Amino acid sequence: MNEQDNPSIASNLAQFTATLNLKNIPDHAQKKALNLILDGTGIAYAASQYPFSKVGLEALRTFSDESCQYLVLGTGEKMAYRDAALANGLLIHGLDFDDTHVAGVAHLTAAVWPCVLAVAEKTRATGEEMLTAYITGIEVGARLGMVAKGAFHQVGHHPTGIVGAFACSLAAAQLMKLSVEQMIMAQGIALSMASGNFEFLQDGAWTKRYQPGWAAVSGIMAATFAEAGYIGPKLPYEGRFGLYKSHLVNLESNCDYNLATAGLGEVWEVLNVGIKPYPSCHFTHAVIDATILLSKKYAPLPEQIESITALVPEEVVKTVCEPLAGKQSPTCAYEAQFSIPYLIAVALVRHNFSLRDLEIEPLSDTVVSDLAKKVNYEVDPNSGFPMYYSGEVRIKLKDGRILQQRESKNRGCADIPLSNHEITNKFMSNCTMAISKEKAQLIKESILSLHTFRSTEDFTRVF
């Protein structure tokens, strides 16, 4: 069959992107998108106060020149076009507090929103066009992540950096008003740019933090090259050396390519993006909730506990459970955010987990560190992965009792969403780490009415 009889994934995604209009997107999907943008923006303001962001922004200032006119969230400063997108991605993702499309296992707002913000400023887009492009990016990135069924993590790839680049190539292309053929080329060009790696897990390195921003930059570059007439491969996904065959090798046979385009324009994956209640890897949230429930119900003292077992999906073990000795003794905040033993120990001792528990003093808490060494894991035979990041905690006390709690679905997922009140409180708490409550309120009002702005300039004026 030829392309006309059997359109490629890239062609189908390009057609969807070129024809999508905000009026065709249900109101509840639009409202969810605005809440996701609100959440990501608030995190950027909080992240601006941390060392990793200050170092990253200082590196980007090396490229400063007269073109520095694009907004960097949380700082009040402007940077060059691509640098602003990279900076905003780093800020939104840097605390690992940003949203996750659960089945796609990708942090899409951290890539798509920085891309949309920068391109919209350059093209002088309306708020309606910005919201449409954002939703486009989420829909595309989510589906491309879903195809892999969680396999990217198994071979050390960060799916956000990878699928985010393709998502951003189409979000940017839509704002740039490229043709369908140019959109196909943009995706092909993005294939040479998409990247993301999990080696940071070995030592708490900072590299994962900028990968969503790099995806935003890659998408912008891919769309720009396509607009100029640059030629990219037409089969970036299902081709002989396409995304899944080249990145997943022996696991590629488990991919479901139909998921890349299933339900386009009818099923809105933006509704399946989970907003995080905790600043840690989303894979850990069910066991955190389970532990907090146990701590409040039984109030076990650390000295009463003989051992703790966490049941987690097999697919997340490499990320949050191994190597076990390292996870039991994290040496920095970033390692702690990906450590099931540390997070269970904190939740037991403090009955909660927040950004404050990642400061130097809490990390050096000997009660927590001793308790973390009592935590082991088992593969959960009843896992709901990748649709849910389920988890179970079993605490064995020295008197022989077993305290047990299972959370089949992670809080924040589509079936157990955070309320508007919880989302707003999270935004205000994060935002006011850097700015006044009054200014945070103005930003909130602007974001939630994004689609009403006649220009990006009017929208960004309050930031």
N, C-alpha and C positions, 0 to 999 in steps of 0.2 A: 504493500500500500504506500501511496505517497503521502506527503505532509498534509495535504488537503483532506484525504480520507481518514488519516490517523494522526491528528495533531499531537505534537510533542508536549511534554509537560511545560516547557518554557513557553511554547506558543499559547497553551491554554491559560497560563498565568498572566501572560502579556495581554491577552484578550480581556480577561477579567479586570486587570488593572486599567486598561484603556477605556473601559466602558462603565466602571464603577462611579456612582454618583451618591452623594450623601442622602438624597431623598429615597434611595433604594435600600438604605440601611435602617433596620428597625430602631426605634427610639431607645429601647432598653440596651441595645448593643452600643449605641452612641454614648449613652450615659455611663456604661461600664468603661468605655474607652476614656472618657473624661476623668473618671476616678483613677484609672491606671496612670494617666499623665500626671494627675495631682500627686499620687503616691510617689512616682519616680522623681518628680521635681522636688518634693519635700526631702527625699533622701539625699539629693544632690546638695541641698543646703547644709544638711548635717555633715555630709562627707567633706565639705570644704574646710572643716575644722580639724581634720586629721592629717598626720604627717605624710601619708602616702599621696594625698591629693596636693599638698603644698609642694612636694618634690616633683610630682608629675607636671603641675602647672608651671613650675619654674623651668623645667626642661622645655616645655612648649613655648615659653616666652623667648627662647633662643631664636625662634623663627619670626619674632614680631617685626612688623614693618608698617608702612602707611595703610596697608589693607586691613588692619585690625579693627573691624567694625561689626563683628558677630558676637552675640551674647554668650557668655559663660555663666551658667546658673550658679547661684550661691556666692558669687564673688563680686559682682558689680563691674567686672572688667570685660573688655572686648578682645577678641583674638581674630586671626585670619580665618577664612572660610572653613577649611578642613580641620584646622587646629581646634576651633571651637567645638566641632562635632566630636573630635577625639576627647577633648576635655570633659564635655558633658557626659559622654559615655562612661568615662572613668569615674566621674562623680556619682552618677546614678548607680553604678554597679559596685563601687568600691567597698561598701559596707556589707555586701551580700544580704541586703535587706529588701532588694527589689523583686518585682513580680516574676512568676514562672508560669509559662504555659505547660501544664502538667504532663499531658501526653507527649508533647514535643520536647519536653525537658530543656526549655530554652528561656532565657531572660530577655524577652524581646523588646520591652520598653526601653531598656538601657541602650539598645542599638537603634531602634526605629525613631524614638522621640528626638534624640540628638541630630539624626539625619534630617528629619522633617523640619526641625527648628532652623537648622542652618540653611537648607535649600529654600525654605519658605522666605527667610530673610533676603536671600539673594534674588529670588524670583518675584518678590513682593506679593506673595500669595495672600488670599483671604483666609480667615479663620475656618471657613467651611472647607476650603481646599486642604488646609493643614490637617483637619480632623479626618477627612477622607483618606489622605495619604497615610496617616498614622494607622488607620484601620486596615488599609491595604497591606502595609508592611506586616502587621500582626497576623493577618489571615494567611499571607504567603509563608512567613517564617514558621508559623505553627505547623502548617501542613508539611513543610519540608522536614521539620524535626520529627513529626509523627511517622514518616516513612521509615526512619531508622529504628523505631521501637526501642529507644534507649541504648542502642548499640554504640553510639559515638563514645560514651563514657567508658565502655569496655576496652577500647583500644587507645584511651588517653586523649581523645579529642574533646574540646569544649564546644558543644553544639551551638551555643550562642554566637561565638565568633564566626562559625561556619555558615549556618543557615541565616544568621543575621545579615551577612554580606549580600546574599541574594535578595532577602526581604528589603534591604535598604536600596538595592539597585532599582527595584521597582517603585518603591516609595518616592525616591528621587526622580525617577523617570516620569512618574505621574505629575509631579509638581513642575517638571521641566517641559511637560506636554510633548513628550516624544511619541513617535509613531509605534505601532505594534511591532514592526520589524526592528526598530531601534531598541525596543524593550527586550526582544528576544536576544539581540546582540549584547545588551547590557548584562543579562544573566550569564551569557557565555563568557564575557570578559570577567565577571565576578568570580568565575571558577578558578581563575589564576590568582585571586587575591584572598579568597576565603580561608581563614585560619583560626586556630584556637587550640591550646594545649593544656593538659592537666599536670604537667611536671611540678607546678607550684605546690602540689600537695605534699611533696617530699620534704619541703623546708619552709613552708609559709611564705614563699616569694610573692611579690606583688604583681606578677605579670598577668594573671587572669583578670585583674581589675580593669586593664585598659582594652581588653579584647572586644567588648561590645562597641566601644568607641572606634576601634580599628575597623570593625564591621561597618560602622556608619561611614567612615572615610572611604572604605573600599566600595561601598554602594554608590557614593557620590562620584568617585573616580570612574567606576564602571559606566554609569549613566552618562557622564561627561564625554568619555571616549566614544560611547555609542552615538551620542549626538553628533560628534565630529565625523562619524562615518567609519570608525574603527571596526574591524571584523572580529567577531568572537565565534566560538563553536556553537552550533545550533542545538546540540544535545548535551547540555551541561549536567543533566541529572541521570538520564538513562543510557548515555553513550558508553562506548567501550571503555574509556577512561574517565567517565563522568564522576560526579561527586561520590556516589555510594560505592561504586566498584573500586575507585581509587582509595577511598578513605576507610572502607570497612572490610575489604578483601574477603576473608573467609566468612564474615558475618553478613555479607551483602545478600546472600540467598534468602535471608529472613526478612528482608525489606519488603514492604507493600507499597509499590509505586502508585497504586490507585489512590492512596491517601493524600497524595500531593495535590489532587484536584477534586477530590470527593466533596460534594456539597457546596462548591464555590458559589457564592451569591445567595445561598439558601440556608446553610448552616454557618453560624457565626462563631468562629473559634475564639474571638475576643472574649466571649462569655465564659470560656474555659480557662482563662488566665487567672491564676491564684495570687492574691495579694498576701504577702507574708506577715504573720503576727510576730515573728521573731527574726532577729538579725543573724541568721545562720543558714547554712545549706538547707534547701527545702526538704531534702531527704530526711532531715533530723526532726522535723516538726511534730510528727505523730508521736514519737517517743518522748519529746519534751512535754507535750500535752498530757500523755499518759502518766509521766512521772509527777507532774504538778498535781494531777488528780489524786494520785496515790499519797503524795506528801500532805495534801490537805485532808484527806480522809483518815489516814492512819498516823500521820506525823512520826514516822520512824526516825530514831536518832542514828547518826552515823555509826556510833559504837555498837548498835544493835544489829547492824547489817553484816551478814557473812559474805554474800555475793549478790551480784545483779546480772541478769541476762536480758539483752535487748534482742527482740526478733525483728529483723529488717528484710526487705526484698533482696534477693540475691544480686540484682543488678546494681545496687547502691553500695555493696560491701567494699569495693575497691576505693570508693570515694570517701566514705565516712567511718569505716571500721578497720581498714588495713593501711599500714602495718599496725597491729594491735598495740604493741609497746609504745609506738610513737603517738597513737591516738590517746593512750592513757596518760601521756605526759606532754601535752602541747607546750611549746616554748614561746608562742606568740599568739596574738589575738586571731590572726587568720587561720592558724592551725586549729585553734579552739573552735572556730566556727564550722569546721568540718570534722569534728570529733564527737562521735556518739558518747563515749565514756565521760568526757568533760561536761558535755551539755546535760547529761542525766545527773551527774554529780551536782552541778550548779542548781538545777531545778529542784533536787531533793533538799539542798541546804537552804536555798533562798526562796523556794516556792514560786519562782519566776525565772525569766531569762530576758535580758535587755542589753542595750549598748553599754550600760554601766558595768555589766559583768564581763566586759572585754577590756577593761582598763587594767593597768599594771597591778594595782593592789588586789583586785579579785583574782587575777591569774596566779598570784602568789599565795593564795589562801591554802594553807596546808590541809585543812579539813576537806576541802573540795578535791585537792590533788590526791590525797590518800583514798578518798572514796572512788575517784575515777579509776584507780588501779584495781578496784573490785569489780569493774564492769567488763563483761565479756559479751559476745554476740552469737546468735545463731541465725541461719537463713529461715525466713518465715515461709512455711509451706502454704500459707493461705494469703499470700501477698496479692494486692490488687494492682501492682505496678504493670504498665506505666499510667493507667488511668487514675490511680491513687497512690500516694506515698505512705502506705500503711505502716503501722508499727505496734509492738507490744513490749511491755516491760514487766519482768518478773523479779521481785526482790525476795531473796531468801534470808530470813532473820536467823539469828543464832539460836533462838528457841524452837526452830523447826518450822515456823509458819512461813507460808508463801503469800506474798502480796502481789496481785496480778492485775494489770489493766491493759486493755487492747483498744487502739483507735484505728478502725478500719479505713477511715478517710482522714486525710490531713486537713486541719482547719484552715480555711482560706480558699479551698478548692471550690469548684462550681456548686457542689452539693452542700457545702457548709461555708458559704461566703462570709467574709467580714461584713458587718453592717456599715451603712454610710457613716454612722456615728464613730465607729471604730476607725474607719479609714480617715475621717477628718481629724480625729484625735491624733492618729499616727502622723499625719501631715503636719499638724501644728506643733507637735512635740519635736519633730525633726527640724522643721523650718526655724523654730525659735532658738535653736542652738546657734544660729548665725545672725538672725535679724529679729526685729521687734515683733510682738504679737500683732500689732496694727498692720505692719507691712505684710506679714504672713497672711492675714485675713484678706487683704487686697489681692494678693497673688492667687489665693484660693478662689475668690470670686471671679477673677479673670479667666483662670483655667476652666472652671466649670461652665463658663459662657463663651468658650473659645470660638464656637461655630458662629457667633454673632458678630465677630470683629470683621471690619471691612478691609483691614490690612494687618500684616504681621507687625509692622512698626507700631501700630496702635496697641496691639496685644502685648508686645515686649516692653512697652514703656514703663510698666509698673515694677518690673523685675529689678 
